[in-house]
């Protein structure tokens, strides 16, 4: 019996997370992937997700009845080195309580490279958010947990690069336990990568300004931008814009407002930002700073805003297109 097969059987039996050591994060481990017949080894309970990236399967291991999620990446579209990298970062970074647990279970089938993670029965943040957001208290809870996870990733000089609602899993209905997932785009800070189009609504303007298939340097400020977009949707139920470029009128309006340094009349604020208090507006103007040179590269300052009120006393009624007053208990 090979070492990889032994580890698979042992770990899938206990589905326990191995103690991570900080020194292991920087060196990506490559090893022989055991070839396994998925249908013979697992009972497939549900397809949790499916797309160009592959399949996310909720399964039970037939030998132990343990439940887990299998992330299956198609060999036709996945370089094996990319698979090793994603599994490596997913496994070692999951030592953090707000990063999804990845088990020491990795193998291949005839068509897929596969690794195992814990199951989030409540799904992702996208499926738990309404068209008016999740409220201020829940948004602050999400913010604190997400900041902790991002800071942990950055402490290893890594950048997640794909922070969005779909990649934040919900483990408690009151949002007191959320976890960041999907490290397929994670790279070392300062590395050069090729521009893709998969996550345009969350992409900062300096990346959108680069032509597709051209390269740019990875920076932690990219995660700061994506964090702020996620938080904005949690509070308002809306993306601030569809695309952070001159092609999007809402983004152009925002840039005009930010560049005014507060001199303009408050009626010139972008409509969606009127849903926020002046303190919250100040926070977003800082983290959604279009100029990458003046945007923070860390999220330490979020703590300075946590005790402030974020939602204003009026909200935009999307169904009627009017502004309706909502009393907020304080």
VOFI-913728 format. One line per 2 residues: number of its first residue (from 1); their letters; for each residue x, z, y of N, C-alpha, C. Coordinates in steps of 0.2 Angstrom, whole numbers, plus 5000, padded with zeros to 4 digits. Each point is the difference from the previous one (the first is absolute). Example, Ala and Ser with C-alpha at 12.3 -4.5 7.8 and 13.67 -1.06 7.14 Angstrom:
# VOFI-913728
1	as	5066:5039:4972:4996:5000:5006:5004:5000:5006 ~ 4998:4996:5005:5004:5001:5006:4996:5003:5005
//
This chain:
# VOFI-913728
1	xx	5004:5000:4994:4996:5000:5006:5004:5000:5006 ~ 4999:4995:5005:5004:5000:5006:4999:5006:5005
3	xx	5005:5001:5004:4999:5005:5005:4994:4999:5005 ~ 4999:4994:5002:4994:4999:5004:4993:5001:4997
5	xx	5000:4998:4993:4994:5001:4996:4999:5008:5000 ~ 5005:5004:4998:4999:5007:4999:4998:5003:5007
7	xx	5002:4998:5006:4998:5002:5006:4993:4999:5001 ~ 4998:4994:4998:4993:4998:5001:4995:5004:4996
9	xx	5002:5001:4994:4995:5004:4996:5000:5007:5002 ~ 5006:5003:5002:5000:5007:5002:4997:5001:5006
11	xx	5001:4996:5005:4997:5001:5007:4992:4998:5000 ~ 4998:4995:4996:4993:4998:5000:4996:5005:4996
13	xx	5004:5004:4996:4996:5005:4997:4999:5006:5004 ~ 5005:5002:5004:4999:5006:5005:4998:4998:5007
15	xx	5001:4994:5002:4999:4997:5006:5002:5005:5005 ~ 5006:5003:4999:5002:5005:5005:5005:4997:5005
17	xx	5001:5002:5006:5004:4997:5004:5007:5003:5000 ~ 5005:4996:4999:5007:5002:4999:5002:5003:5007
19	xx	5004:5006:5000:5003:5002:5006:5004:4995:5003 ~ 4999:4999:5007:5004:4995:5003:5006:5003:5003
21	xx	5005:4996:5001:5006:5002:5003:5002:4996:5006 ~ 5001:5002:5006:5001:4996:5006:5005:4995:4999
23	xx	5005:5001:4997:5006:4996:4999:4998:4993:4996 ~ 4994:5001:4996:4999:4994:4996:4996:4994:5004
25	xx	4998:5002:5006:4995:4995:5004:5004:4994:5002 ~ 5006:5001:5002:5004:4995:5003:5003:4994:4995
27	xx	5000:5002:4994:5003:4996:4995:4994:4998:4995 ~ 4999:4993:5000:4994:4998:4996:5003:4999:4993
29	xx	4996:5003:4996:5002:4999:4993:4996:4994:4996 ~ 5004:4997:4996:4998:4994:4996:5001:5002:4993
31	xx	4995:4999:4996:5000:5002:4993:4996:4995:4996 ~ 5001:5000:4993:4997:4995:4996:4992:5002:5000
33	xx	4996:4995:5001:4993:5001:5000:4997:4999:4993 ~ 4997:5005:4997:4997:4999:4993:4994:4995:5001
35	xx	5000:4995:4995:4994:4996:5000:4994:5003:4996 ~ 4994:5001:5003:4995:5004:4997:4994:4995:5000
37	xx	4995:5001:4995:4994:4996:5000:4995:5005:5003 ~ 4998:4998:5006:4996:5005:5004:4993:5002:4997
39	xx	4997:4995:4997:4993:5001:4997:5001:5005:4994 ~ 5006:4999:4996:5001:5004:4994:5001:5007:5002
41	xx	5004:5001:5006:5002:5007:5002:4995:5004:5004 ~ 4996:4996:5004:4996:5003:5005:4993:4998:4999
43	xx	4995:5004:5002:4993:4998:5001:4999:4999:5007 ~ 4998:4994:5002:4999:4999:5007:4993:5002:5002
45	xx	5000:5005:5005:4993:5003:5002:4997:4996:5006 ~ 5005:4998:5004:4997:4997:5006:5006:4996:5004
47	xx	4998:4994:5003:5004:4997:5004:4999:5003:5007 ~ 5005:5003:5003:5000:5004:5006:5001:4995:5006
49	xx	5005:4995:4999:5001:4996:5005:5003:4993:4997 ~ 4999:4995:5003:5003:4993:4998:5001:4996:5006
51	xx	5005:4996:5000:5002:4995:5005:5006:4996:4998 ~ 5003:4998:5006:5006:4996:4999:5006:5004:4998
53	xx	4999:5007:5001:5006:5005:4998:4999:5001:4993 ~ 4995:4999:4996:4999:5001:4993:4994:5004:4999
55	xx	5000:5005:4996:4995:5004:4998:5001:5007:5000 ~ 4995:5004:5002:5001:5008:4999:4994:5002:4995
57	xx	5003:5002:4994:4995:5002:4995:5000:5008:4999 ~ 4994:5002:4999:4999:5007:4998:4999:5000:4992
59	xx	5005:5003:4997:5000:5000:4993:5001:5007:4996 ~ 4998:5000:4994:5002:5006:4996:5005:4998:4995
61	xx	5005:5004:4999:5005:4999:4995:4997:5002:4993 ~ 5000:4995:4995:4996:5001:4994:5003:5006:4996
63	xx	5007:5001:5000:5003:5005:4996:4999:5007:5003 ~ 4998:5001:5006:5000:5007:5003:4993:5001:5004
65	xx	4996:4995:5001:4994:5000:5005:5002:5002:5007 ~ 5006:4999:5002:5002:5002:5007:4997:4994:5004
67	xx	4998:5001:5006:4997:4995:5005:5006:4999:5005 ~ 5000:4994:5002:5005:4998:5005:4999:4993:5003
69	xx	5003:4998:5005:4999:4994:5003:5006:4996:4998 ~ 4999:4993:4998:5006:4996:4999:5000:4995:5006
71	xx	5006:4999:5003:5000:4995:5005:5004:4994:4997 ~ 4997:4995:4999:5002:4994:4996:5002:4994:5005
73	xx	5006:4998:5000:5003:4995:5005:5001:4994:4996 ~ 4997:4994:5001:5001:4994:4996:5007:4997:5001
75	xx	5003:4999:4994:5007:4997:4999:5000:4994:5004 ~ 4995:4996:5000:5001:4993:5004:5001:5001:5007
77	xx	4998:5005:5003:5001:5001:5007:5004:5006:5002 ~ 5003:5004:4995:5004:5006:5002:5007:4999:4997
79	xx	5005:5001:5004:5007:5000:4998:5001:5007:4997 ~ 5003:5000:4994:5001:5006:4997:5004:5005:5004
81	xx	5005:4998:5004:5003:5005:5005:4995:5003:5005 ~ 4995:4996:5002:4995:5003:5004:4996:5005:4997
83	xx	4999:4999:4993:4996:5005:4996:5004:5006:5000 ~ 5006:5000:4998:5004:5006:4999:5001:5004:5007
85	xx	5000:4996:5005:5000:5003:5007:4994:5004:5001 ~ 4994:4997:4999:4994:5003:5002:4999:5006:4995
87	xx	5001:4999:4994:4999:5006:4995:5005:5006:5002 ~ 5006:4998:5002:5005:5005:5002:4998:5004:5006
89	xx	4998:4997:5005:4998:5003:5006:4993:5004:4999 ~ 4996:4997:4996:4993:5004:4999:5002:5006:4996
91	xx	5004:5000:4995:5001:5005:4996:5004:5006:5003 ~ 5005:4998:5004:5004:5006:5003:4997:5003:5006
93	xx	4997:4996:5004:4996:5002:5006:4994:5004:4998 ~ 4997:4999:4994:4994:5004:4999:5002:5008:4999
95	xx	5006:5002:5001:5001:5007:5000:4996:5003:5006 ~ 4998:4996:5005:4996:5003:5006:4993:5001:4998
97	xx	4997:5005:5002:4993:5001:4998:4995:4995:5003 ~ 5002:4996:5005:4995:4995:5004:5003:4993:4998
99	xx	5003:5000:4994:5002:4993:4998:4998:5000:4992 ~ 4996:4994:4999:4997:5000:4993:5005:5001:4994
101	xx	4998:5004:4995:5005:5002:4995:5001:4993:4995 ~ 5006:4999:4999:5002:4994:4996:5003:5004:4994
103	xx	4998:4998:4994:5003:5003:4994:5006:4996:4997 ~ 5004:5003:4996:5006:4996:4998:4998:4996:4994
105	xx	4996:4995:5001:4997:4995:4995:5000:4993:5003 ~ 5005:4996:4998:5000:4993:5002:5002:4996:4994
107	xx	4996:4994:4999:5001:4996:4995:4998:4993:5002 ~ 5000:4995:4995:4998:4993:5001:4995:4998:4995
109	xx	4996:4996:5001:4996:4996:4996:5002:4993:5000 ~ 4996:4996:4996:5002:4992:5000:5000:4997:5007
111	xx	4995:5003:5004:4999:4997:5007:5001:5004:5006 ~ 5001:5007:4999:5000:5004:5005:5006:5005:5000
113	xx	5003:5003:5006:5004:5006:5000:4995:5005:5002 ~ 5001:5006:4997:4995:5005:5001:5003:5007:5001
115	xx	4997:5004:5004:5002:5007:5000:4994:5005:5002 ~ 5000:5006:4998:4995:5005:5000:5000:5005:5006
117	xx	4993:5001:5002:4999:5005:5006:4994:5004:4999 ~ 4999:5005:5004:4994:5004:4999:4994:4996:5003
119	xx	4994:5002:4998:4994:4997:5002:4997:5004:5006 ~ 4998:4996:5005:4996:5003:5006:4993:4998:4999
121	xx	4996:5005:4997:4993:4998:4999:4995:4999:5006 ~ 5003:5002:5006:4996:4998:5006:5002:4994:5003
123	xx	5005:4996:4997:5002:4994:5003:5004:5001:5006 ~ 5000:4994:5004:5005:5000:5006:4996:5002:5006
125	xx	5004:5000:5006:4997:5002:5006:4995:4995:5003 ~ 5001:4993:4998:4995:4995:5002:4993:5001:4997
127	xx	5000:5003:4994:4993:5001:4997:4997:5006:5002 ~ 5003:5004:5004:4998:5007:5002:4999:5000:5007
129	xx	5000:4995:5004:4999:5000:5007:4994:4996:5002 ~ 4997:5003:5005:4993:4996:5002:5002:4996:5006
131	xx	4995:4997:5003:5001:4996:5006:5001:5004:5006 ~ 4999:5007:5000:5002:5004:5005:5006:5005:4999
133	xx	5004:4998:4995:5005:5004:4998:4999:5006:4995 ~ 5004:5005:5000:5000:5006:4996:4999:5006:5004
135	xx	5000:4999:5006:4999:5006:5005:5007:5003:5002 ~ 5000:5004:5005:5006:5003:5003:5004:5004:4995
137	xx	4997:5005:4997:5003:5005:4996:5003:4997:4994 ~ 4996:4996:4997:5003:4996:4994:5006:4995:5002
139	xx	4999:4997:5005:5006:4996:5003:5006:5004:5001 ~ 4999:5006:5003:5006:5004:5001:5003:5002:4993
141	xx	4996:5002:4995:5003:5001:4994:5004:4995:4997 ~ 4997:4994:5000:5003:4994:4997:5007:4999:5004
143	xx	5000:5000:5007:5006:4999:5004:5005:5005:4998 ~ 4999:5006:4999:5005:5005:4998:5003:4999:4994
145	xx	4996:4998:4995:5003:4999:4993:5003:4993:5000 ~ 4998:4995:5004:5003:4994:5000:5007:5000:5003
147	xx	5000:5004:5006:5007:5001:5003:5005:5003:4996 ~ 4997:5005:4996:5005:5004:4995:5003:4995:4995
149	xx	4996:4995:4997:5002:4996:4995:5005:4995:5003 ~ 4998:4997:5006:5004:4995:5004:5007:5003:5002
151	xx	5000:5006:5002:5006:5003:5002:5005:5001:4994 ~ 4997:5002:4994:5003:5001:4994:5004:4993:4998
153	xx	4996:4995:5000:5003:4993:4999:5006:4999:5004 ~ 4999:5001:5007:5005:4998:5005:5006:5005:4999
155	xx	4999:5006:4997:5006:5004:4999:5005:4997:4995 ~ 4998:4995:4996:5004:4997:4995:5002:4993:5003
157	xx	4999:4999:5007:5002:4994:5003:4996:4994:4997 ~ 4994:5001:4998:4996:4995:4998:4994:4999:5005
159	xx	4997:4994:4999:4994:4998:5004:4995:4997:4996 ~ 4994:5003:5000:4994:4998:4995:4998:4993:5002
161	xx	4999:4998:5006:4998:4993:5002:4993:4998:4998 ~ 4996:5004:4997:4994:4997:4998:4994:5006:5000
163	xx	5001:5004:5006:4995:5005:5001:4994:4998:5002 ~ 4994:5000:4996:4994:4998:5002:4995:5004:4996
165	xx	4993:4999:5002:4995:5004:4997:5000:4999:4992 ~ 5001:4994:4998:5000:4998:4993:5005:5004:4996
167	xx	5005:5002:5003:5006:5003:4997:5000:5008:5001 ~ 4994:5003:5002:5000:5007:5001:4994:5002:4995
169	xx	5002:5004:4995:4995:5002:4995:4997:5007:5002 ~ 4994:5001:4998:4996:5006:5002:4999:5004:4993
171	xx	5002:5006:5000:4999:5004:4995:4995:5006:5001 ~ 4998:5001:5006:4995:5005:5001:4995:4997:5005
173	xx	4994:5001:5000:4995:4997:5004:5000:5002:5007 ~ 5003:5006:5001:5001:5003:5007:5007:4997:5003
175	xx	5003:4996:4997:5006:4997:5002:5006:5005:5001 ~ 4999:5006:4996:5006:5005:5001:5005:4998:4995
177	xx	4999:4995:4996:5006:4997:4996:5000:4993:4999 ~ 5004:4997:5004:5001:4992:4999:5007:4999:4998
179	xx	5001:4994:4998:5007:4998:4997:5002:4993:5002 ~ 5005:4999:5003:5003:4993:5001:5002:4997:4994
181	xx	4999:4993:4999:5002:4997:4994:5003:4993:5001 ~ 5001:4996:4995:5003:4993:5001:5006:5000:5003
183	xx	5006:5000:4997:5006:4999:5003:5004:4993:4998 ~ 4995:4995:4999:5003:4994:4999:5004:4996:5006
185	xx	4998:5003:5006:5003:4997:5006:5006:5005:5003 ~ 5001:5005:4996:5005:5005:5003:5007:4997:5000
187	xx	5003:5001:5005:5007:4998:5001:5004:5005:5004 ~ 5007:5000:4999:5004:5004:5004:5000:4998:5007
189	xx	5000:5005:5004:5000:4999:5007:5006:4996:5002 ~ 4999:4995:5004:5006:4996:5003:5001:4993:4995
191	xx	4996:5000:4994:5001:4994:4996:4996:4994:5004 ~ 5002:4994:4998:4997:4994:5002:4995:4998:4995
193	xx	4994:4998:5002:4994:4998:4995:4997:4994:5003 ~ 4996:4996:4995:4997:4994:5002:4993:5002:5003
195	xx	4997:4997:5005:4994:5001:5003:4994:4997:4995 ~ 4995:5004:4998:4995:4998:4997:4993:5001:5004
197	xx	4995:4998:4997:4993:5000:5004:4995:5005:4997 ~ 5002:5004:4995:4995:5003:4996:4996:5006:5004
199	xx	5004:5003:5005:4997:5006:5003:5000:4999:5008 ~ 4997:4994:5002:5000:4998:5007:4997:5005:5005
201	xx	4994:5003:4998:4997:5005:5005:5004:5006:5001 ~ 5005:5002:4996:5004:5006:5001:5007:4998:5002
203	xx	5001:4994:5001:5007:4997:5002:5002:5001:5007 ~ 5005:5004:5002:5002:5000:5007:5002:4994:5003
205	xx	4999:4999:5007:5001:4994:5003:5007:4996:4999 ~ 5005:5005:5000:5007:4997:4999:5001:4996:4994
207	xx	4996:5002:4994:5000:4996:4994:4996:4994:5000 ~ 4994:5001:5003:4996:4994:5001:5003:4994:5004
209	xx	5004:5002:5004:5003:4995:5005:5005:4996:4996 ~ 5002:5002:4994:5005:4997:4996:4996:4995:4995
211	xx	5002:4994:4999:4997:4995:4996:5000:5002:4993 ~ 4995:4998:4996:4999:5002:4993:5006:4997:4996
213	xx	5003:5004:4995:5005:4998:4996:5007:5001:5004 ~ 5000:5002:5006:5006:5002:5003:5002:5007:4999
215	xx	5006:5002:5002:5002:5007:4998:5000:5004:5007 ~ 4999:5007:4998:5000:5005:5006:5003:5006:4997
217	xx	5002:5005:5004:5004:5006:4998:4994:5006:5000 ~ 5000:5003:4994:4996:5006:4999:5002:5006:5004
219	xx	4994:5003:5003:5001:5006:5005:4995:5005:4998 ~ 5001:5006:5001:4995:5005:4999:4995:5000:5005
221	xx	5001:4997:5006:4995:4999:5005:4994:4996:4998 ~ 5001:4996:4994:4995:4996:4998:4995:5004:4996
223	xx	5002:5005:4997:4996:5005:4996:4996:5004:5006 ~ 5003:5002:5005:4997:5003:5006:4994:4996:5002
225	xx	5001:4994:5001:4994:4995:5002:4995:5000:4995 ~ 5001:4999:4994:4995:5000:4995:4996:5007:4999
227	xx	5004:5005:5001:4996:5007:5000:4995:5000:5005 ~ 5002:4998:5006:4995:5000:5006:4994:4996:4999
229	xx	5001:4994:4997:4994:4996:4999:4996:5003:4995 ~ 5002:5003:4994:4996:5004:4995:4997:5005:5004
231	xx	5003:5004:5004:4997:5006:5003:4994:4998:5005 ~ 5001:4994:5003:4995:4998:5005:4994:4998:4996
233	xx	5001:4997:4994:4994:4998:4996:4996:5006:4997 ~ 5004:5005:4998:4997:5006:4998:4996:5003:5006
235	xx	5002:5000:5006:4996:5003:5005:4994:4996:5003 ~ 5001:4993:5000:4995:4996:5003:4996:4996:4995
237	xx	5003:4999:4994:4996:4995:4995:5002:4993:5001 ~ 5005:4999:5005:5001:4993:5002:5008:4999:5000
239	xx	5002:4994:4999:5007:4998:5001:5000:4999:5008 ~ 5006:5002:5003:5000:4999:5007:5000:4992:5002
241	xx	5003:4996:4995:5000:4993:5001:5001:4997:4993 ~ 4999:4994:5000:5001:4996:4993:5008:4998:5000
243	xx	5003:4999:5005:5007:4997:5000:5003:5002:5007 ~ 5006:5003:4999:5004:5003:5006:5004:4994:5003
245	xx	4996:4995:5003:5004:4995:5003:4995:4997:5006 ~ 5003:4995:5003:4997:4997:5006:4994:4996:4998
247	xx	4999:4999:4993:4994:4996:4998:4994:5005:5000 ~ 5000:5006:5000:4995:5005:4999:4998:5003:5007
249	xx	4994:4999:5003:4999:5002:5007:5000:5008:5000 ~ 4998:5003:4995:5000:5007:5000:5007:5003:5000
251	xx	5004:4997:4997:5007:5002:5001:5003:4999:5007 ~ 4999:4994:5002:5002:4998:5007:4997:5005:5005
253	xx	4994:5002:4999:4997:5005:5005:5004:5007:4999 ~ 5001:5002:4994:5004:5006:4999:5007:5000:5003
255	xx	5004:4994:4999:5006:5000:5003:5000:5000:5008 ~ 4995:4997:5003:4999:5000:5007:4999:5007:5002
257	xx	4996:5004:4997:4998:5007:5001:5006:5004:4999 ~ 5004:5000:4995:5006:5004:4999:5005:4998:5005
259	xx	5001:4994:5002:5005:4999:5005:4999:5002:5007 ~ 4993:5002:5001:4998:5002:5006:5003:5007:5002
261	xx	5002:5004:4995:5002:5007:5000:4995:5005:5004 ~ 4994:4998:4998:4994:5005:5002:4998:4998:5007
263	xx	5003:4995:5004:4998:4999:5007:4993:4997:5000 ~ 4998:4996:4995:4994:4996:5000:4994:5005:5000
265	xx	4994:4997:5002:4994:5004:5000:4999:5002:4993 ~ 4997:5006:4998:4998:5001:4993:4995:4995:4997
267	xx	4996:4997:5004:4995:4995:4998:5004:4994:4997 ~ 5006:4999:5001:5004:4994:4997:5003:5002:4993
269	xx	4999:5006:4998:5002:5002:4993:4997:4995:4995 ~ 5003:4998:4995:4997:4997:4995:4994:5004:4997
271	xx	4994:4996:4999:4994:5004:4998:5001:5005:4994 ~ 5003:4998:4995:5001:5004:4994:5004:5007:5002
273	xx	5005:4999:5005:5003:5006:5002:4996:5005:5004 ~ 4995:4998:5002:4995:5004:5004:4997:5006:4996
275	xx	5000:4998:4993:4998:5005:4995:5004:5006:4999 ~ 5006:5000:5003:5005:5005:5000:5001:5004:5006
277	xx	5003:5006:4999:5001:5004:5006:5007:4997:5003 ~ 5001:5003:5006:5006:4998:5004:5006:5002:4996
279	xx	5000:5006:4997:5006:5002:4996:5001:4995:4994 ~ 4995:4998:4996:5000:4996:4995:5002:4993:5002
281	xx	4998:4998:5006:5002:4993:5002:5008:5000:5002 ~ 5002:5006:5002:5007:5001:5001:5004:4999:4994
283	xx	4998:5004:4995:5003:4999:4993:5000:4993:4997 ~ 4995:4997:5001:5000:4993:4997:5004:4995:5004
285	xx	5000:5001:5007:5005:4996:5004:5007:5001:4999 ~ 5002:5006:4997:5006:5002:4998:5002:4996:4993
287	xx	4996:5001:4995:5002:4998:4994:4998:4992:4999 ~ 4995:4998:5003:4998:4993:5000:5004:4996:5007
289	xx	5006:5002:5001:5004:4997:5005:5002:4993:4998 ~ 4997:4995:5004:5002:4993:4998:5008:4999:5000
291	xx	5003:5003:5005:5007:4999:5001:5004:5005:4994 ~ 5003:4996:4995:5003:5004:4995:5006:5004:5003
293	xx	5003:4998:5005:5005:5004:5003:4998:5007:5003 ~ 4994:5001:5001:4998:5006:5003:4995:5004:4995
295	xx	4998:4997:4995:4996:5003:4995:5004:5005:4996 ~ 4997:5006:4999:5004:5005:4996:5001:4997:4993
297	xx	5006:5002:4997:5002:4998:4993:4998:5006:4995 ~ 4997:5006:5003:4998:5005:4995:4994:5003:5003
299	xx	4996:5004:4996:4993:5002:5001:5000:5007:5002 ~ 5006:5003:5002:5000:5007:5002:4995:5002:5005
301	xx	4999:4996:5005:4996:5002:5006:4992:5000:4998 ~ 4998:4998:4994:4993:5001:4998:4998:5007:5001
303	xx	5004:5004:4998:4999:5007:5000:4998:5003:5007 ~ 5002:4997:5005:4999:5002:5007:4993:4998:5002
305	xx	4996:4996:4996:4994:4997:5002:4994:5003:4995 ~ 5002:5004:4995:4996:5002:4994:4995:5005:5003
307	xx	5002:5004:5005:4995:5005:5002:4996:4998:5006 ~ 5001:4994:5002:4996:4997:5006:4994:4996:4997
309	xx	4994:4999:5004:4995:4997:4997:5001:4992:5001 ~ 4998:4997:4994:5001:4993:5000:4994:4995:5001
311	xx	4994:5002:4998:4994:4996:5001:4997:5002:5007 ~ 4998:4995:5004:4997:5002:5006:4992:5001:4998
313	xx	4997:5002:5005:4993:5002:4999:4995:4995:5000 ~ 5002:4994:5000:4996:4994:4999:5003:4995:4995
315	xx	4996:4997:4996:5002:4996:4995:4997:4993:5001 ~ 5003:4995:4998:4997:4993:5000:4996:4999:4994
317	xx	4993:4999:5002:4995:4998:4995:5001:4993:4998 ~ 5003:4999:4994:5002:4993:4998:4993:4996:4999
319	xx	4995:5003:4997:4994:4996:4998:4996:4998:5006 ~ 5001:5003:5006:4996:4998:5006:5004:4997:5005
321	xx	5007:5001:4999:5004:4998:5005:5000:5004:5007 ~ 4998:5006:5000:4999:5004:5005:5004:5006:4999
323	xx	5002:5004:5006:5003:5006:4999:4995:5006:5000 ~ 5000:5004:4995:4995:5005:4999:5004:5007:5000
325	xx	4997:5005:5003:5003:5006:5000:4999:5004:4994 ~ 5006:5003:4997:4999:5004:4995:5004:5007:5002
327	xx	4996:5005:4999:5003:5007:5001:5005:5002:4995 ~ 5006:5002:5001:5004:5002:4995:5001:5007:5000
329	xx	4999:5004:4995:5001:5007:5000:5007:5003:5001 ~ 5001:5004:5004:5007:5003:5001:5000:5007:5001
//
